[in-house]
Amino acid sequence: MKVDTINDRIRELRKALDLSQEAFSEGIKVSRAYTGILERWGQPVNDRIISIICMVYRVNETWLRDGTGAMFNTETDFRQEKVIREFKKLDVELQDFILQQIDFLIDFQHKKEVKKS
């Protein structure tokens, strides 16, 4: 995907977050139409919108403004946020299953670390 402009980077960010225009817009408190205009028509992006996007989605402001550096301030935070967001969408039974799997993986990792020592 071509990401030469801040508008292109906003679209790339939204897709990396796996959000619809509507969901992305709700997060930064603008209309879906405004997000569409930003992404498609190259509407100038003001500093307030840039600050909100960076704060809400933990985006590296330098990357958003000029494409330099990593997209996110901390990749770990982005992954945690995505896990939490997706986890909340699951039924209680599936949430319980995920928690059991996490417990299993932690035990597995611990045993693996003990073997190495």
Residue pairs with C-beta under 8 A, 6 or more apart in sequence:
1 8
1 11
1 12
1 15
2 8
3 9
3 12
3 67
4 67
5 42
6 45
6 50
6 64
6 65
7 38
7 39
7 40
7 41
7 42
7 43
7 45
9 63
9 64
9 67
10 35
10 38
10 39
10 45
10 53
10 64
11 39
12 71
13 53
13 57
13 59
13 64
13 71
14 21
14 24
14 35
14 39
16 71
17 24
17 57
17 78
17 82
18 82
19 27
21 32
21 35
21 36
21 39
22 32
24 35
25 31
25 32
25 34
25 35
27 56
27 57
28 49
28 52
28 53
28 56
28 57
29 52
30 49
34 43
37 43
38 45
38 49
50 61
50 64
50 65
51 61
53 59
53 64
54 60
54 61
54 64
54 73
57 72
58 72
58 73
58 74
58 77
58 78
58 81
59 71
59 72
59 73
60 69
60 70
60 71
60 72
60 73
62 68
62 69
63 69
63 70
63 71
72 78
87 95
87 98
90 98
